Amino acid sequence: MSTEDTTETSTDTETSCGATTTDTTSEGGSTSNCGASSSSSSGCGSSKKAATDEKVGSTVDDFEADPGRLVAVGLGPGQPDGMTKRARERLLQAEHIVGYTTYVDLLPEEITESAAELYDTPMCGEVSRTEEAIDRALAGHDVAIIGSGDPNVYALAGLALEILESKGATASMVDFEVVPGVPAAQSCGARLGAPLVNDSVSISLSDHLTPMPTIESRLHAAAKEGFTISIYNPWSRKRRENFQKCCEILSEHRDPETPVGIVHGAGRDDEQVEIVELQELEALGETELVDMTTTIIVGNEETYVWDGRMVTPRGYESKYDY
């Protein structure tokens, strides 16, 4: 899940590994020994943050140090107590933490204070920040690259391995590890009751990487086959038509009274939870309830609402008397 990025004033600097990065400090920055520009200031108000949207482009041959470690860590839904113990331990061990700006801002203070450097990029900086994390690991540092939810669900674990391969490195070279987190569908399902206990699929409406015709095909298939559907990244100013098309497809295959759970900002200060009927969903696209931090769960033909909770039967009623 992501939010709209903000405009930053930046200047380019050359790093020691031959990579161009973007320094977002307004009063000058200092270049680190691993290919990152780390912001600095004197006395009070010092910052560890640096950001870039430039591609690194180095290979394993550009590094002389013994490789360090690279860990992809899932933060879960967002609040500190939603993070697993293993994720917290790995982040406290990491020298450098790399991530999308919003996710870095979600980190507990004890973790940000323990890290030697924090490095973030705005939305759409996935490749540059993943390459930066890899370069830092190849330069000998213990690096964590973070994301919300789980690193294997619409996230960067796969990209990290692809980029490692493209650099001529290997996963074992940097002791690559994935630390799972609670995916958005599961954390949001928990807020709604028990909507996901039978067959379900997750689909993202973001067409940043997947063409919309492919997304539409997946929606048709999932809705037709009767799956409970978790919808990620449902709405943004640039994706109104995607959300509208999604609602049309769902309405084509599902009863208008089908329960739909909507969770905005799960685990964050602005969390909102609503259960509506499918026929009400499209109109909510223009409200604050539905945006890129929202996950929508569309029930199947057996899902119902009981005592303010969504319930999808698992099938026990056909085998047992209760």
NUMAR-20785 format. One line per 2 residues: number of its first residue (from 1); for each residue x, z, y of N, C-alpha, C, CB. Coordinates in steps of 0.02 Angstrom, whole numbers, plus 50000, padded with zeros to 5 digits. Each point is the difference from the previous one (the first is absolute). Glycine has a CB too. Example, Ala and Ser with C-alpha at 12.3 -4.5 7.8 and 13.67 -1.06 7.14 Angstrom:
BEGIN
1	50660,50390,49716,49955,50000,50059,50045,50000,50060,49905,50062,49941  50077,49902,50112,50042,50003,50059,49961,50037,50055,50059,49892,49968 $
***
This chain:
BEGIN
1	50042,50000,49941,49958,50000,50059,50044,50000,50062,49908,50061,49938  50070,49905,50114,50042,49995,50059,49958,49999,50063,50085,49939,49933 $
3	49948,50066,50124,49966,49998,50065,50031,49947,50042,49973,50121,49993  49996,49862,50064,50027,49951,50045,50066,50025,50028,49884,49959,50029 $
5	50166,49996,49975,50064,50022,50026,50001,49995,50076,50055,49962,49895  49994,50073,50135,50006,50001,50073,50060,49959,50020,49946,50112,50006 $
7	50055,49865,50056,50055,49959,50025,50058,50044,50020,49919,49914,50040  50142,50068,49940,50059,50038,50016,50051,49956,50035,49979,50075,49902 $
9	50058,49953,50145,50055,49966,50032,50062,50009,49957,49950,50016,50115  50084,49930,49869,50056,50007,49953,50058,49955,50020,49920,50029,49910 $
11	50140,49989,50065,50060,49959,50008,50033,49994,49932,50016,50035,50120  50017,49908,49868,50033,49989,49936,50070,50028,50001,49931,49897,49982 $
13	50091,50132,49961,50068,50025,49992,50028,49976,49934,49975,50101,50071  50090,49891,49925,50033,49978,49938,50024,50060,49961,50034,49892,50054 $
15	49949,50113,49882,50020,50057,49959,50063,49985,49961,49881,50033,49991  50146,50020,49978,50063,49993,49965,49996,49958,49937,50030,50110,50045 $
17	49910,49877,49929,49994,49959,49940,49980,49929,50016,49971,50102,49935  50031,49880,50129,49984,49932,50020,49927,49987,50009,50100,49966,49941 $
19	49859,50085,50066,49928,49992,50007,49979,50012,50071,49984,50034,49881  49968,49928,50143,49973,50012,50067,49940,50046,49996,50041,49888,50037 $
21	49961,50165,50001,49943,50046,50002,49975,50007,50070,50045,50062,49902  49899,49970,50107,49970,50008,50065,50000,50073,50020,49929,49899,49981 $
23	50102,50117,50074,50004,50069,50024,49943,50012,50049,50126,50004,49984  49830,50042,50001,49941,50011,50043,50009,50058,50048,49931,49954,49910 $
25	50130,50073,50097,50010,50054,50047,50003,49972,50070,50061,50067,49914  49914,49970,50133,49999,49977,50069,50063,50019,50038,49877,50009,49998 $
27	50165,50038,49974,50059,50024,50034,50063,49985,49961,49931,50089,50053  50067,49860,49903,50058,49983,49961,49996,50028,49931,50067,49995,50102 $
29	49971,49977,49850,49998,50023,49931,50069,50001,49970,49884,49955,49988  50123,50075,49954,50064,50001,49965,49993,49966,49933,50032,50106,50057 $
31	50018,49854,49924,49996,49963,49938,50026,50041,49942,50013,49894,50064  49949,50109,49882,50020,50039,49941,50048,49959,49957,49891,50062,50002 $
33	50139,49970,49948,50050,49967,49958,49969,49961,49943,50080,50089,50029  49853,49905,49969,49969,49966,49943,49954,49944,50021,50008,50105,49938 $
35	49997,49873,50124,49960,49942,50020,49936,50018,50035,50049,49941,49907  49946,50118,50123,49940,50019,50035,50019,50026,50069,49942,50027,49892 $
37	50014,49962,50156,50011,50027,50067,49958,50062,50007,50025,49886,50048  50008,50171,49961,49965,50064,50003,49997,50024,50072,50039,50028,49884 $
39	49900,49989,50139,49993,50021,50069,50031,50068,50011,49895,49934,50008  50132,50077,50052,50031,50064,50015,49991,50017,50073,50084,49981,49909 $
41	49914,50083,50106,49999,50025,50068,50030,50069,50000,49898,49931,50029  50120,50093,50030,50035,50064,50002,49953,50058,50009,50098,49942,50048 $
43	49926,50118,49932,49964,50061,50012,49931,50001,49969,50062,50011,50103  49889,50015,49935,49932,50004,49974,49968,49932,49996,49989,50115,50047 $
45	49964,49878,49908,49962,49938,49993,50037,49945,49963,49945,50030,50104  50106,49988,49858,50035,49949,49962,49956,49972,49945,50109,50056,50025 $
47	49903,49881,49957,49959,49966,49950,50044,49971,49946,49913,49974,50086  50062,50025,49852,50035,49970,49944,49976,49929,49987,50017,50113,49950 $
49	49932,49864,50085,49966,49939,49981,50034,49937,50025,49895,50065,50000  50103,49884,49958,50020,49933,50019,49950,49952,49969,50123,50032,50008 $
51	49869,49909,50021,49951,49953,49974,50025,49929,50006,49907,50078,50030  50071,49878,49926,50019,49930,50003,49946,49957,49969,50121,50031,49995 $
53	49874,49908,50028,49958,49952,49965,50042,49938,49983,49897,50042,50060  50170,49967,49939,50045,49945,49984,50020,50003,49927,50042,49998,50118 $
55	49971,49944,49852,50020,49996,49930,50074,50016,49994,49911,49914,49977  50107,50126,49974,50069,50021,49992,50044,49944,49973,49960,50116,49980 $
57	50023,49857,49962,50034,49941,49975,50068,50009,49969,49938,49945,50085  50084,50116,49900,50065,50010,49969,49994,49997,49924,50035,50072,50098 $
59	50023,49927,49868,50000,49999,49927,50041,50060,49975,49988,49874,49997  50012,50136,49938,50036,50057,49972,50074,49996,50014,49914,50009,49911 $
61	50113,49930,50098,50072,49992,50013,50021,50024,50069,49997,49903,49923  49955,50110,50121,50016,50023,50068,50015,50075,50003,49929,49908,50044 $
63	50063,50127,49900,50007,50073,50001,50061,50021,49958,49875,50013,50016  50166,50031,50014,50060,50023,49966,49991,50067,49966,50066,49937,50083 $
65	49886,50103,49940,49989,50067,49972,49965,49996,49932,49994,50047,50116  50013,50007,49845,49961,50004,49939,49926,50008,50019,50098,50053,49936 $
67	49858,49910,50031,49929,50004,50018,49972,50071,49993,49987,49882,49963  49963,50132,50078,49966,50065,49997,49938,49996,49957,50045,50028,50112 $
69	49900,49996,49916,49938,50004,49963,49942,49973,50041,50044,50099,49937  49908,49869,50031,49940,49975,50034,49938,50023,49962,50064,49899,50044 $
71	49893,50136,49992,49939,50028,49971,49940,49975,50040,50062,50102,49957  49890,49868,50010,49937,49980,50031,49950,50057,49989,50022,49875,49982 $
73	49956,50156,50073,49959,50061,49995,49930,49988,50027,50104,50069,50012  49846,49948,49948,49931,49997,50021,49978,50066,50031,49975,49916,49911 $
75	50000,50081,50151,49981,50061,50035,49930,50025,49981,50072,49964,50093  49890,49994,49871,49932,50020,49985,49954,49987,50059,50043,50086,49921 $
77	49903,49951,50086,49949,49985,50050,50021,50012,50072,49919,50027,49914  50131,50015,50098,50022,50008,50069,50015,50071,50021,49933,49903,50024 $
79	50028,50145,49954,50014,50070,50020,50055,50029,49957,49881,50014,50037  50159,50033,49989,50057,50027,49962,49982,50028,49932,50051,50025,50108 $
81	49891,50008,49886,49983,50029,49935,49973,49949,49950,49975,50105,50059  50019,49832,49963,49981,49947,49954,50060,49965,49970,49898,49985,50066 $
83	50161,50034,49955,50062,49972,49974,50019,50037,49936,50038,49967,50116  49988,49998,49834,50020,50033,49939,50063,50041,50011,49947,49908,49932 $
85	50064,50141,50025,50060,50042,50004,50063,49957,49992,49936,50099,49955  50060,49853,49999,50057,49956,49988,50016,49958,50061,49971,49997,49879 $
87	49977,49978,50156,50010,49960,50060,50033,50042,50054,49901,49929,49972  50076,50132,50037,50029,50044,50051,50074,50014,49984,49886,50052,50020 $
89	50130,49961,49917,50068,50015,49981,50046,49940,50013,49958,50079,49913  50019,49861,50070,50041,49940,50010,50012,49988,50075,49956,49951,49893 $
91	49993,50061,50147,50008,49989,50072,50046,50052,50031,49886,49950,50004  50112,50111,49972,50045,50052,50026,50072,49986,49980,49906,50083,49994 $
93	50104,49881,49950,50067,49982,49978,50028,49940,50036,49971,50047,49890  49986,49911,50138,50021,49937,50030,50038,50010,50064,49902,49945,49948 $
95	50153,50018,50060,50038,50001,50063,49963,49959,50053,50109,50014,49937  49866,49928,50042,49966,49955,50045,49930,49986,49974,50110,49948,50034 $
97	49841,50050,50012,49931,49985,49982,49978,49939,50041,49975,50122,49972  49998,49828,49993,49982,49937,50031,49925,49988,49987,50117,49953,49985 $
99	49847,50023,50066,49929,49987,49989,49965,49970,50060,50001,50092,49920  49938,49890,50069,49954,49977,50053,49991,50058,50048,49940,49917,49923 $
101	50058,50069,50142,49998,50052,50051,49945,50051,49989,50046,49917,50079  49894,50061,49905,49945,50046,49989,50014,50048,49943,49921,49914,50044 $
103	50110,50062,49903,50014,50042,49942,50056,50050,50014,49961,49907,49925  50089,50071,50113,50053,50047,50020,49971,50057,50042,50085,49906,49997 $
105	49867,50076,50046,49968,50051,50041,49958,50050,49960,49998,49917,50092  49983,50064,49847,49961,50045,49957,50043,50051,49963,49917,49908,49988 $
107	50148,50083,50012,50044,50044,49961,50000,50071,50028,50071,49901,49972  49929,50149,49984,50005,50070,50023,50065,50011,50037,49928,50037,49904 $
109	50072,50010,50142,50058,50014,50042,50061,50021,49958,49923,50033,50092  50066,50003,49855,50056,50022,49959,50038,49941,49970,49939,50105,49974 $
111	50026,49841,50013,50032,49940,49972,50036,49961,50053,49912,49995,49912  50057,49995,50146,50033,49962,50053,50062,50036,50026,49890,49951,50032 $
113	50107,50115,49968,50058,50039,50024,50057,50000,49950,49922,50071,50066  50062,49922,49871,50053,50001,49949,50036,49933,49994,49935,50086,49938 $
115	50034,49860,50084,50031,49934,49994,50053,49989,50054,49893,49956,49951  50161,50010,50031,50051,49983,50049,49975,49947,50047,50089,50029,49917 $
117	49873,49922,50057,49973,49947,50042,49930,49980,49977,50116,49959,50023  49842,50025,50025,49935,49970,49987,50001,49930,50029,49941,50113,50003 $
119	50029,49840,49961,50002,49930,50020,49932,49970,49988,50124,49991,49973  49844,49983,50080,49932,49974,49992,49992,49932,50032,49957,50117,49998 $
121	49994,49845,49978,49982,49937,50030,49924,49998,50008,50099,49942,49948  49876,50019,50100,49927,49995,50008,49969,49956,49946,50015,50015,50123 $
123	49920,49975,49883,49964,49960,49952,50030,49930,49993,49896,50065,50026  50104,49909,49913,50028,49934,49983,50076,50001,49996,49902,49948,50055 $
125	50130,50111,49946,50072,50005,49991,50020,50017,49929,50008,50033,50119  49949,49949,49832,50012,50022,49931,50067,49976,49973,49878,49998,49982 $
127	50138,49938,50029,50062,49973,49971,50060,50030,50034,49941,49894,49973  50059,50110,50093,50059,50025,50036,50014,50073,49984,49976,49919,50092 $
129	49971,50122,49903,50015,50071,49986,50020,50011,49927,49919,50032,50090  50054,49927,49865,50020,50006,49930,50073,49978,49992,49881,49980,49962 $
131	50138,49965,50071,50070,49979,49999,50045,50052,50030,49963,49881,50007  50014,50151,50047,50040,50051,50032,50011,50059,49953,49956,49965,50112 $
133	49992,50056,49853,50006,50055,49952,50050,49982,49945,49881,50035,50024  50116,49903,49952,50046,49978,49948,50072,49999,50026,49908,49932,49947 $
135	50102,50042,50113,50067,49998,50028,50029,50070,50008,49971,49895,50059  49989,50151,49962,50024,50070,50007,50020,50028,49932,49925,50016,50100 $
137	50036,49968,49848,50017,50024,49933,50064,49966,49975,49878,50020,49977  50129,49915,50035,50060,49965,49979,50062,50025,50038,49929,49900,49974 $
139	50060,50128,50085,50055,50027,50039,50019,50071,49979,49964,49929,50095  50000,50097,49854,50020,50064,49972,49955,50059,50017,50111,49957,50005 $
141	49832,50030,50027,49956,50055,50021,49944,50012,49950,50028,49974,50118  49944,50085,49884,49941,50019,49961,49940,49985,50044,50061,50091,49934 $
143	49901,49856,50048,49948,49972,50043,49932,50004,49967,50084,49924,50052  49866,50095,49988,49930,49998,49978,49962,49951,50044,50006,50120,49958 $
145	49959,49833,50010,49954,49957,50037,49930,50023,49984,50081,49901,49998  49879,50112,50053,49936,50033,49990,49941,49954,50015,50055,50107,50029 $
147	49888,49911,49941,49937,49967,50014,49944,50048,49984,50050,49886,49977  49891,50100,50050,49943,50042,49982,49976,49981,49930,49967,50011,50122 $
149	49993,50032,49849,49974,49985,49933,50055,49999,49949,49908,49936,50051  50095,50009,49909,50048,49992,49946,50043,49939,50012,49920,50056,49920 $
151	50146,49947,50066,50044,49943,50013,49984,49937,49961,50087,50083,50024  49872,49923,49923,49983,49941,49960,49930,49973,50015,50074,50044,49912 $
153	49892,49983,50139,49933,49976,50017,50001,49972,50071,49946,50086,49922  50054,49848,50084,50005,49966,50065,50057,50029,50042,49876,49977,49996 $
155	50181,50033,49973,50055,50034,50034,50066,49966,49983,49937,50108,49998  50120,49927,50014,50064,49967,50004,50047,50009,49940,49987,50015,50119 $
157	49991,50017,49827,50045,50009,49943,50023,49933,49972,49942,50108,49974  50011,49846,50017,50018,49934,49974,50045,49961,50047,49893,49999,49939 $
159	50092,50005,50126,50041,49965,50050,50071,50026,49999,49898,49982,50071  50111,50084,49921,50067,50028,49997,50040,49971,49942,49955,50106,50052 $
161	50014,49888,49890,50035,49972,49943,50015,49926,50010,49944,50084,49926  50010,49879,50105,50012,49929,50014,50059,49991,50047,49878,49977,49982 $
163	50125,50064,50070,50054,49994,50049,50066,50022,49970,49918,50019,50093  50082,50034,49867,50061,50019,49965,50027,49942,49959,49960,50119,49995 $
165	49996,49848,49969,50021,49943,49959,50028,49944,50044,49914,50029,49914  50053,49957,50142,50022,49945,50044,50068,50014,50032,49880,49973,50022 $
167	50139,50090,49983,50064,50019,50029,50056,50001,49948,49938,50068,50085  50045,49918,49853,50050,50001,49947,50013,50070,49974,50051,49901,50051 $
169	49906,50146,49967,50006,50069,49976,49954,50010,49940,50029,50040,50117  49971,50020,49856,49955,50018,49945,49967,50065,50015,50071,49938,49917 $
171	49873,50076,50049,49965,50063,50010,50042,50059,49979,49891,49941,49983  50146,50051,49961,50042,50055,49976,50059,50013,50047,49967,49972,49883 $
173	50054,49978,50153,50056,50007,50046,49985,50053,50054,50031,49880,49979  49906,50122,50043,49980,50049,50051,49956,50055,49971,50007,49910,50086 $
175	49993,50096,49849,49961,50053,49967,49928,49999,50025,50104,50070,49987  49866,49871,50013,49933,49990,50028,49947,50040,49961,50034,49885,50040 $
177	49923,50149,49997,49948,50040,49970,49935,49992,50040,50086,50083,49957  49858,49918,50008,49934,50000,50033,49968,50069,49989,49986,49875,49983 $
179	49995,50156,50072,49965,50065,49997,49927,49987,50017,50105,50065,50032  49851,49940,49919,49930,49982,50012,49964,50048,50047,49998,49948,49888 $
181	49951,50026,50145,49957,50041,50042,49928,49985,49982,50085,50002,50093  49869,50035,49936,49928,49990,49986,49978,49938,50039,49980,50125,49981 $
183	49998,49821,49985,49977,49940,50035,49938,50013,50042,50049,49931,49908  49939,50027,50141,49943,50009,50045,49934,50000,49963,50066,49945,50089 $
185	49927,50010,49861,49937,49997,49963,49984,50067,49967,50018,49877,49980  50034,50155,49991,49989,50063,49966,49987,50057,50049,50072,49960,49907 $
187	49966,50043,50148,49989,50054,50048,49932,49992,50034,50124,50009,50018  49856,49929,49996,49935,49989,50031,49944,50011,49951,50053,49918,50078 $
189	49957,50061,49859,49950,50013,49948,49987,50074,49993,50036,49897,49941  50017,50144,50065,49992,50072,49994,49957,50028,50057,50111,50007,49943 $
191	49895,49963,50116,49959,50022,50057,49926,49984,49989,50099,49983,50076  49888,49965,49884,49932,49975,49993,49963,50028,49940,50038,49897,50055 $
193	49998,50135,49900,49968,50026,49939,50035,49974,49939,49891,50008,50059  50074,49949,49903,50029,49971,49939,49980,49927,49992,49999,50114,49946 $
195	50023,49843,50100,49979,49930,49997,50043,49956,49956,49956,50015,50112  50103,50009,49865,50049,49956,49968,50012,50016,49927,50052,49987,50109 $
197	49901,50049,49858,50014,50022,49932,49988,49947,49947,49970,50113,50037  50005,49829,49984,49993,49944,49953,50044,49943,50024,49881,50035,49970 $
199	50111,49905,50001,50042,49943,50017,49997,49986,50075,49983,49952,49885  50076,50040,50146,50003,49987,50072,50059,49956,50017,49946,50110,50022 $
201	50051,49858,50035,50055,49958,50025,50011,50016,50074,49974,49908,49916  50086,50078,50108,50016,50008,50071,50017,49931,50029,50042,50119,49982 $
203	49932,49868,50078,50011,49936,50033,50015,50013,50074,49924,49939,49918  50129,50031,50108,50015,50005,50071,49973,49940,50037,50103,50067,49974 $
205	49866,49944,50084,49974,49944,50041,50053,49974,50048,49886,50048,49990  50174,49981,50008,50053,49975,50043,50025,49933,49974,50033,50118,50030 $
207	49963,49830,50012,50023,49934,49979,50071,49986,50026,49881,49960,50000  50155,50093,50017,50069,49994,50023,50043,49967,49946,49985,50102,50072 $
209	50004,49915,49864,50039,49972,49945,49958,49960,49951,50078,50095,50013  49858,49923,49980,49956,49966,49952,49949,49957,50038,50015,50095,49917 $
211	49981,49840,50068,49952,49957,50034,49928,50024,49990,50079,49904,49986  49880,50089,50066,49932,50024,49996,49960,49968,49943,50005,50020,50122 $
213	50003,49915,49863,49964,49972,49943,50015,50037,49934,50001,49889,50058  50061,50133,49933,50017,50038,49940,49966,50068,50000,50111,49941,49995 $
215	49888,50091,50063,49965,50065,50007,49926,49991,49984,50084,50038,50087  49886,49910,49939,49929,49988,49988,49987,49989,49926,49989,49949,50113 $
217	50055,50014,49854,49992,49988,49928,50002,50065,49961,50052,49888,50013  49994,50157,50005,50006,50064,49966,49938,50043,50012,50125,49994,50012 $
219	49849,50004,50049,49940,50039,50016,49940,49975,49959,50044,50020,50116  49948,49914,49881,49945,49971,49961,50005,50024,49927,49997,49898,50076 $
221	50062,50097,49896,50009,50018,49929,49986,50074,49988,50085,49909,49989  49942,50134,50054,49991,50072,49991,49927,50020,50009,50116,50018,50041 $
223	49851,49953,50009,49930,50018,50013,49955,49973,49944,50022,49999,50123  49992,49941,49853,49960,49970,49947,50007,50038,49935,50013,49889,50056 $
225	50047,50134,49929,50013,50035,49936,49978,50073,50001,50096,49924,49983  49882,50101,50074,49972,50067,50003,50049,50056,50009,49913,49956,49930 $
227	50147,50029,50096,50049,50052,50012,49982,50041,50062,50088,49929,49945  49931,50134,50055,50003,50037,50063,50059,49972,50039,49949,50106,49950 $
229	50042,49880,50115,50051,49965,50039,50025,50044,50057,49947,49890,49970  50118,50120,50032,50032,50035,50056,50029,49947,50047,50027,50103,49929 $
231	49955,49900,50134,50021,49949,50049,50048,50032,50049,49890,49938,49988  50172,50036,50012,50051,50022,50047,50001,49955,50062,50068,50046,49904 $
233	49958,49980,50151,50010,49960,50062,49939,49959,50018,50122,49996,49973  49820,50035,50035,49939,49961,50006,49988,49964,50066,49955,50079,49921 $
235	50070,49950,50134,49979,49971,50065,50054,50011,50053,49881,50021,49971  50130,49927,50068,50040,50004,50061,49973,49947,50047,50104,50043,49939 $
237	49919,49958,50123,49974,49951,50049,50014,49928,49977,50019,50083,50092  50035,49908,49871,50018,49933,49977,49966,49982,49934,50109,50012,50058 $
239	49857,50036,49912,49973,49988,49932,49924,50012,49997,50111,50033,49953  49855,49957,50102,49927,50008,49998,49968,49956,49947,50002,50028,50122 $
241	50020,49908,49876,49970,49953,49954,50013,50019,49927,50014,49910,50086  50044,50119,49900,50016,50022,49932,49950,50053,49977,50121,49975,50018 $
243	49865,50074,50026,49954,50054,49983,49929,49972,49992,50073,50082,50062  49907,49874,49982,49933,49971,49995,49992,49960,49935,49995,49994,50126 $
245	50056,49968,49856,49997,49962,49938,49998,50046,49940,50063,49907,50054  49974,50147,49949,49998,50050,49946,49930,50027,49990,50119,50031,50025 $
247	49848,49987,50030,49931,50026,49996,49952,49949,49971,50025,50074,50098  49985,49863,49920,49957,49946,49974,50008,49994,49924,50009,49939,50109 $
249	50053,50063,49868,50014,49993,49928,49970,50059,49961,50106,49936,50026  49905,50123,50000,49973,50060,49966,49924,49997,49997,50098,50066,50039 $
251	49871,49913,50015,49927,49996,50003,49972,49947,49952,50004,50038,50118  50037,49912,49868,49979,49947,49954,49994,50027,49929,50056,49916,50073 $
253	49985,50134,49909,50003,50023,49931,49972,50071,49990,50098,49927,49987  49891,50110,50066,49979,50070,49994,49933,50012,50035,50120,50034,49993 $
255	49843,50014,49982,49937,50021,50031,50014,50027,50070,49951,50027,49887  50006,49958,50162,50012,50024,50068,50004,50076,50007,49943,49898,50039 $
257	50028,50138,49912,50001,50073,50003,50059,50030,49961,49876,49997,50011  50170,49962,49968,50060,50025,49965,50037,50050,50043,50009,49891,49938 $
259	50009,50168,50036,50037,50048,50040,50070,49975,50018,49936,50091,49945  50084,49921,50117,50066,49981,50025,50030,50061,50035,49965,49878,50013 $
261	50093,50142,49964,50035,50056,50032,50052,49974,50048,49982,50070,49899  50021,49960,50160,50047,49980,50052,50042,50061,50020,49921,49908,50041 $
263	50144,50087,49953,50045,50054,50020,50050,49973,50051,49986,50058,49887  50009,49968,50172,50045,49981,50055,50055,50052,50007,49906,49939,50061 $
265	50157,50039,49940,50055,50045,50012,50005,50058,49952,49990,49969,50117  50006,50018,49819,50001,50053,49949,50060,50046,50009,49941,49924,49921 $
267	50046,50140,50083,50053,50050,50005,50031,50006,50069,50022,49977,49883  49950,49989,50166,50028,50003,50067,49952,50037,50047,50063,49892,49980 $
269	49959,50120,50081,49960,50039,50046,49933,49966,50017,50105,50046,50047  49893,49888,49951,49939,49964,50018,49959,49978,49939,50058,49961,50103 $
271	49951,50073,49841,49963,49981,49939,49924,50001,50011,50095,50046,49932  49872,49903,50043,49927,49996,49999,49978,49975,49932,49995,49979,50125 $
273	49952,50049,49848,49974,49981,49935,49925,49986,50006,50088,50069,49941  49891,49872,50036,49929,49981,50002,49982,49966,49935,50002,49989,50126 $
275	49936,50021,49851,49972,49961,49944,49939,49963,50027,50042,50084,49912  49960,49850,50082,49946,49958,50026,49976,49953,49944,50047,50007,50118 $
277	49904,49952,49898,49979,49947,49954,50035,49935,50018,49888,50055,49985  50120,49901,49966,50036,49937,50011,49971,49960,50058,50027,49998,49879 $
279	49907,50003,50129,49968,49962,50053,50018,50025,50070,49907,49978,49921  50121,50081,50084,50021,50029,50065,50073,49986,50015,49915,50088,49985 $
281	50123,49888,49967,50072,49997,50006,50024,49954,50056,50006,50025,49880  49969,49914,50123,50027,49951,50048,49995,50025,50072,49968,49910,49921 $
283	49977,50123,50096,49991,50024,50068,50051,50053,50019,49879,49976,49989  50151,50057,49963,50049,50053,50014,50069,49972,50016,49936,50075,49925 $
285	50072,49859,50066,50064,49969,50015,50020,50004,50073,49979,49924,49906  49973,50082,50138,50013,50004,50072,50004,50072,50024,49944,49890,50014 $
287	50059,50158,49941,50004,50071,50019,50069,50028,49986,49877,50013,49978  50137,50047,50047,50065,50031,49988,50008,50024,49928,50001,50035,50119 $
289	49945,49966,49844,50003,50024,49931,50040,49953,49955,49890,50054,50017  50107,49881,49997,50032,49950,49957,50058,49966,50037,49891,49981,49939 $
291	50169,50030,50037,50059,49967,50027,50053,49995,49945,49974,50042,50118  50089,49946,49901,50052,49991,49950,50022,50065,49967,50038,49902,50065 $
293	49938,50156,49959,50014,50064,49967,49943,50021,49955,50072,50033,50096  49878,49923,49897,49940,50016,49961,50005,49971,49930,49933,50002,50105 $
295	50042,50034,49845,49991,49973,49933,49925,50004,49984,50117,50036,49963  49857,49909,50011,49929,49994,49983,49993,49996,49924,49974,49942,50110 $
297	49981,50097,49862,49988,49998,49928,49928,49979,49988,50087,50090,49979  49906,49852,49989,49934,49971,49986,49981,50016,49928,50018,49907,50085 $
299	49928,50129,49906,49979,50019,49933,49979,49941,49957,49965,50108,50047  50031,49903,49887,49974,49948,49955,49924,50009,49993,50111,49994,49938 $
301	49858,49970,50015,49928,50001,49995,49973,50067,49975,50004,49879,49979  50040,50164,49994,49977,50065,49976,50017,50058,50047,50014,49955,49885 $
303	50025,50031,50166,50020,50053,50047,49940,50025,50039,50114,49949,50009  49883,50116,49999,49945,50030,50040,50027,50057,50042,49916,49969,49911 $
305	50043,50055,50135,50019,50056,50044,49961,50061,49980,50028,49921,50094  50008,50134,49894,49969,50063,49982,50032,50056,50039,49974,49958,49885 $
307	49985,50079,50152,50024,50056,50040,50057,49981,50046,49965,50076,49908  50029,49866,50123,50051,49978,50047,50064,49973,49969,49953,50082,50076 $
309	50046,49907,49858,50058,49973,49964,49983,49936,49965,50044,50115,49986  50004,49838,50014,49993,49939,49960,50018,50017,49927,50026,49926,50100 $
311	49932,50050,49854,50012,50012,49929,49996,49933,49963,49953,50118,50007  50100,49864,49957,49999,49942,49957,50005,50024,49928,50053,49926,50089 $
313	49893,50068,49871,50002,50026,49931,50055,49967,49959,49878,50021,50007  50155,50019,49952,50053,49975,49956,49971,49972,49935,50079,50084,50049 $
315	49862,49938,49932,49969,49977,49938,49990,50055,49949,50051,49892,50021  49965,50170,49997,49992,50055,49954,49927,50011,49980,50101,50053,50050 $
317	49854,49929,49997,49930,50012,49986,49974,49960,49940,49985,50023,50120  50049,49923,49863,49980,49960,49942,50024,50029,49934,50001,49900,50074 $
319	50045,50148,49928,50027,50029,49939,49982,50073,49991,50093,49919,50010  49894,50115,50045,49989,50073,49996,49936,50019,50035,50124,50018,49996 $
321	49847,50037,49980,49941,50029,50032,50022,50055,50048,49928,49973,49899  50054,50021,50163,50017,50052,50050,49951,49997,50057,50121,49996,49969 $
***
